[in-house]
């Protein structure tokens, strides 16, 4: 099995903290261009399936002895020289190690896991693409080792903390409650569909069935195969997302890193709100391009061809050494519009903080209800016999 022992390639301090931590990964395709794919919360390496096929030209892993490498496929020929892709399971999920302590999870720690994996593979530089929590990790990685980043793609990203909270409406509250109550692959699959895709996409017919029916069966099969995420892993990754924050210094390191950035997002994303992604893209000017598609949180699956094309354009632009000013697609001049945007941003931040407070209250209520119900169930009724006649 392909594993990277994190501590082996790190300095003494990090190695001591990560002793025994193993990161599972797979590589696909062949070529001088290297791409590292970092998945999101509760996702595994194969969550990137459509991009692996589109970039590497195959979905057979390089360590699969039965594979016949197809170097003539369309995906591999989109970039001269070919592409080798690596996708990993973050700590806390899949076949990677699952530390028990929340303090062993942060986007910075997981970024160092990814850097250790680059060292393990012998990749001096790579294009780094992250989705959701993986995009947060990719940001930290780019700030830690900007000299090793060839380009950076941030898909369905947020800024961490309160920005991780979905829009506060009836639909998202229902999804949140169902997600917390999901205990079986079937329950988890049903709620995952509503969090990952736009409703319009799910209700489209493919043959005699809707996509919802087809994808539900695939999700149940996939979750059953990989297993439900452990409590330690889920709580640790949630903790990493909540504590994530990019400082101004880290943003400046990315802006001055000498590489191009694509911020790619689905407009119907109910988990990572697109306004947060737009603000991050603005902060990363002039090196960032904002790319929006009709789709949900898993826009990588819902709009596969468009997303793959956007990623290939980023790779090509980086290989061609395109100027950031030619790459970014933001207006060059801002006056009154910029002032309005600033006011709107501050208003959104206030609303988001109120939103977090409400979500916190709801979670407290749900926790109290859960433990209150379990306590009542443990209480045994006391039988009172009839009084004897005197």
C-alpha positions in Angstrom: 0.0 0.0 0.0 1.3 3.5 -0.8 1.8 5.3 2.5 3.9 8.3 3.4 5.3 8.3 7.0 5.0 12.0 7.8 7.6 12.2 10.5 10.4 10.7 8.3 10.7 13.8 6.1 10.1 16.5 8.7 12.3 18.5 11.1 12.9 17.2 14.6 10.0 19.2 16.2 7.4 18.2 13.6 8.7 14.6 13.4 8.2 14.2 17.2 4.7 15.4 17.0 3.9 13.3 13.9 5.6 10.1 14.9 3.6 7.2 13.5 1.3 9.3 11.4 0.8 7.8 7.9 -0.8 9.4 4.9 -2.4 7.2 2.3 -2.1 8.3 -1.3 -2.4 7.1 -4.9 -0.6 8.4 -8.1 -2.0 8.3 -11.6 -0.6 9.0 -15.0 2.9 9.9 -16.1 4.7 13.0 -17.2 6.9 15.9 -16.1 4.0 18.0 -14.8 3.0 17.2 -11.2 -0.4 17.9 -9.7 -1.3 17.4 -6.0 -5.0 17.1 -5.2 -6.1 17.8 -1.6 -9.7 16.6 -0.8 -12.2 18.2 1.6 -13.9 17.4 4.9 -14.8 13.7 5.2 -13.6 13.0 1.6 -11.1 10.4 0.4 -8.5 10.5 -2.4 -11.0 9.1 -4.9 -13.3 12.1 -4.4 -11.2 13.7 -7.2 -12.1 10.9 -9.7 -13.4 13.2 -12.5 -10.3 15.4 -12.3 -7.9 12.4 -12.1 -9.3 11.1 -15.3 -9.4 14.5 -16.9 -5.8 15.5 -16.0 -3.9 12.1 -15.9 -6.0 10.5 -18.7 -6.6 7.4 -16.6 -8.3 6.3 -13.3 -6.0 3.3 -12.8 -3.4 4.0 -10.1 0.2 3.7 -10.9 0.7 1.0 -8.3 -1.9 -1.2 -9.8 0.0 -4.1 -11.4 -2.9 -4.9 -13.8 -3.0 -1.4 -15.3 -2.2 -0.8 -18.9 -1.1 2.8 -19.1 -2.9 4.7 -21.8 -0.7 7.6 -22.8 -2.8 8.5 -25.8 -6.0 9.4 -23.9 -7.5 12.8 -24.4 -6.8 13.9 -20.8 -3.1 13.2 -20.8 -2.6 15.0 -24.1 -4.2 18.2 -23.1 -0.8 19.4 -21.8 2.3 18.7 -23.8 4.5 16.2 -21.8 1.7 14.6 -19.8 0.6 14.9 -16.2 1.2 12.8 -13.1 -1.5 13.3 -10.4 -1.3 12.4 -6.7 -4.4 12.4 -4.5 -4.4 11.7 -0.8 -6.5 10.9 2.2 -6.1 13.6 4.8 -5.4 12.6 8.4 -8.6 11.6 10.1 -10.2 9.9 7.0 -10.0 6.9 4.7 -6.8 4.8 5.1 -4.7 7.6 6.7 -4.0 7.7 10.4 -6.7 9.0 12.7 -5.2 10.9 15.7 -7.4 11.0 18.8 -6.7 14.5 19.9 -8.3 17.6 18.3 -5.0 19.4 18.7 -3.5 17.1 16.2 -5.7 18.6 13.5 -5.3 22.0 11.9 -5.0 23.2 8.3 -1.4 24.1 9.0 -0.7 20.6 10.3 -2.4 19.0 7.3 -0.5 21.3 5.0 2.7 19.9 6.5 1.4 16.4 5.8 1.1 17.4 2.2 4.6 18.9 2.1 5.9 15.7 3.6 4.1 13.8 0.8 5.8 15.9 -1.8 9.2 15.1 -0.2 8.2 11.4 -0.1 7.4 11.5 -3.8 10.5 13.4 -4.7 8.5 16.3 -6.2 10.4 19.5 -5.8 7.4 21.6 -7.2 3.8 20.9 -8.0 0.5 22.4 -9.1 -1.6 22.2 -5.9 -5.4 22.0 -6.2 -7.6 21.8 -3.1 -11.4 21.5 -2.6 -13.3 22.9 0.4 -11.3 22.0 3.5 -8.6 20.9 1.1 -8.5 24.4 -0.4 -7.9 25.8 3.1 -5.0 23.3 3.5 -3.7 24.3 0.0 -3.7 28.0 1.1 -1.6 27.1 4.2 0.7 25.0 2.1 1.2 27.8 -0.4 2.1 30.2 2.4 4.5 27.8 4.0 6.4 26.8 0.9 5.5 29.3 -1.9 8.7 28.3 -3.7 7.3 24.8 -4.3 4.0 25.9 -5.7 3.6 26.0 -9.5 0.0 27.1 -9.4 -2.8 27.1 -6.9 -6.5 26.2 -7.5 -9.0 26.8 -4.7 -12.3 25.1 -5.3 -15.4 25.9 -3.2 -13.2 27.5 -0.6 -14.1 29.6 2.5 -11.9 31.5 5.0 -12.6 29.1 7.9 -14.3 30.0 11.2 -17.8 31.5 10.8 -17.3 31.4 7.0 -17.7 27.6 7.2 -21.3 28.0 8.3 -23.9 27.5 5.5 -26.7 30.0 4.8 -29.2 30.1 7.6 -32.5 29.0 6.0 -35.0 26.2 6.4 -33.2 24.0 3.8 -29.7 24.2 5.2 -31.0 23.8 8.8 -32.8 20.6 7.7 -29.6 19.4 6.0 -27.5 20.1 9.1 -29.9 18.2 11.4 -30.0 15.2 9.0 -26.2 15.3 8.8 -25.8 15.2 12.5 -28.3 12.4 12.9 -27.0 10.2 10.0 -25.7 6.9 11.4 -25.8 4.6 8.4 -24.4 4.8 4.9 -27.9 5.1 3.6 -28.7 8.1 5.8 -25.4 9.7 5.1 -25.7 9.2 1.3 -29.1 10.9 1.3 -27.9 14.0 3.1 -24.6 14.1 1.1 -26.5 14.5 -2.1 -28.3 17.6 -0.9 -25.1 19.1 0.3 -23.0 18.3 -2.7 -25.3 19.1 -5.7 -27.8 21.6 -6.9 -31.4 20.5 -6.7 -31.8 21.1 -10.4 -28.9 18.7 -11.2 -30.2 16.0 -8.9 -33.7 16.0 -10.5 -32.4 15.7 -14.1 -33.3 12.4 -15.8 -30.6 10.2 -17.1 -32.5 7.5 -19.0 -35.4 6.3 -16.8 -33.9 7.5 -13.5 -33.1 10.8 -12.0 -29.5 11.6 -11.1 -30.5 11.5 -7.4 -31.5 7.8 -7.7 -28.3 6.9 -9.6 -26.0 8.9 -7.3 -27.7 7.6 -4.2 -26.8 4.1 -5.1 -23.2 5.1 -5.9 -22.8 7.0 -2.6 -24.2 4.1 -0.5 -21.7 1.8 -2.2 -18.8 4.2 -1.8 -19.5 5.0 1.9 -20.0 1.3 2.7 -16.6 0.5 1.1 -14.7 3.2 2.8 -16.6 3.2 6.1 -18.2 6.0 8.0 -15.7 8.5 9.3 -14.7 8.0 12.9 -15.8 10.5 15.5 -12.2 11.4 16.2 -11.5 12.0 12.5 -14.7 14.0 12.0 -14.3 16.2 15.1 -10.7 16.8 14.3 -11.3 17.9 10.8 -14.2 20.1 11.9 -11.9 21.6 14.4 -9.3 22.3 11.7 -11.9 24.1 9.6 -13.2 26.2 12.5 -9.7 27.2 13.5 -8.5 28.0 10.0 -7.6 31.6 9.3 -5.3 33.2 6.7 -3.4 36.1 8.1 -2.5 39.2 6.0 1.1 38.1 6.0 0.1 34.6 4.7 -2.0 36.2 1.9 0.9 38.4 1.0 3.2 35.4 0.8 0.8 33.8 -1.7 0.4 37.1 -3.7 4.2 37.5 -4.0 4.9 33.7 -4.5 5.3 34.0 -8.3 2.5 31.6 -9.2 -1.1 32.0 -10.6 -4.2 31.3 -8.6 -7.7 30.1 -9.7 -10.6 30.4 -7.3 -13.4 28.1 -8.6 -16.8 28.0 -7.1 -20.4 26.7 -7.7 -23.0 29.5 -7.4 -25.5 27.1 -5.8 -23.1 25.9 -3.0 -25.1 25.6 0.2 -22.0 24.8 2.3 -19.3 27.2 1.2 -20.9 30.5 0.4 -19.6 32.1 -2.8 -19.2 35.6 -1.4 -16.4 34.3 0.9 -14.6 32.9 -2.1 -15.0 36.1 -4.0 -13.5 38.1 -1.1 -10.5 35.7 -1.0 -10.0 36.1 -4.7 -10.0 39.9 -4.3 -7.4 39.7 -1.5 -5.2 37.6 -3.8 -5.1 40.2 -6.5 -3.5 40.6 -8.9 -2.5 36.9 -9.2 -6.0 35.3 -8.8 -8.8 34.6 -11.3 -12.4 34.1 -10.2 -14.2 31.3 -12.0 -17.9 30.6 -11.3 -20.1 27.8 -12.5 -23.7 26.8 -12.1 -23.5 24.0 -9.5 -23.3 23.0 -5.9 -20.5 22.3 -3.4 -19.2 19.4 -5.5 -19.0 21.4 -8.6 -16.0 19.2 -9.6 -18.5 16.4 -10.3 -21.5 18.5 -11.4 -19.6 20.5 -13.9 -16.7 18.2 -14.6 -15.7 19.3 -18.1 -15.8 23.0 -17.3 -13.8 22.5 -14.1 -11.2 20.3 -15.8 -10.9 22.9 -18.6 -10.4 25.7 -16.0 -7.7 23.6 -14.2 -5.9 22.8 -17.5 -6.0 26.5 -18.4 -4.3 27.3 -15.1 -1.6 24.7 -15.8 -1.0 26.0 -19.3 -0.9 29.6 -18.2 1.6 28.7 -15.5 3.8 26.7 -17.9 3.7 29.7 -20.3 4.7 32.1 -17.5 1.6 34.3 -18.2 1.6 37.7 -16.5 -0.7 37.9 -13.5 -2.3 41.1 -15.0 -3.2 39.0 -18.1 -4.4 36.2 -16.0 -6.8 37.8 -13.4 -10.3 38.8 -14.5 -11.1 41.4 -11.9 -11.8 45.1 -12.9 -8.7 47.2 -13.1 -10.3 50.3 -11.5 -12.7 50.6 -8.6 -14.2 53.8 -7.2 -17.7 54.0 -5.8 -18.3 50.4 -6.6 -15.3 49.5 -4.4 -16.7 51.6 -1.5 -20.1 49.8 -1.8 -18.3 46.5 -1.8 -16.5 47.4 1.4 -19.8 48.4 3.1 -21.5 45.2 1.9 -18.5 43.1 3.1 -18.7 44.6 6.6 -22.5 44.1 6.7 -22.1 40.4 5.6 -19.5 39.9 8.3 -21.9 41.2 11.0 -24.7 39.0 9.6 -22.4 36.0 9.5 -21.5 36.5 13.1 -25.1 36.6 14.1 -25.6 33.5 12.0 -22.8 31.6 13.8 -24.4 32.6 17.2 -27.7 31.2 16.0 -26.1 28.0 14.7 -24.3 27.6 18.0 -27.6 28.0 20.0 -29.2 25.4 17.7 -26.3 22.9 18.2 -26.5 23.4 22.0 -30.2 22.7 21.9 -29.7 19.6 19.8 -27.0 18.3 22.1 -29.1 19.0 25.2 -32.0 17.2 23.6 -29.9 14.2 22.6 -28.4 13.7 26.1 -31.6 14.5 27.8 -33.5 11.8 25.8 -30.7 9.2 26.4 -30.8 10.0 30.2 -34.5 9.5 30.4 -34.2 6.2 28.6 -31.7 5.0 31.2 -34.0 5.8 34.1 -35.9 2.7 35.2 -39.5 3.2 36.4 -40.0 2.5 40.1 -42.8 0.0 40.8 -45.1 1.0 43.6 -47.1 -1.9 45.0 -50.6 -1.5 46.4 -50.8 -0.7 50.1 -51.8 -3.6 52.3 -55.1 -3.3 54.2 -54.9 -2.7 57.8 
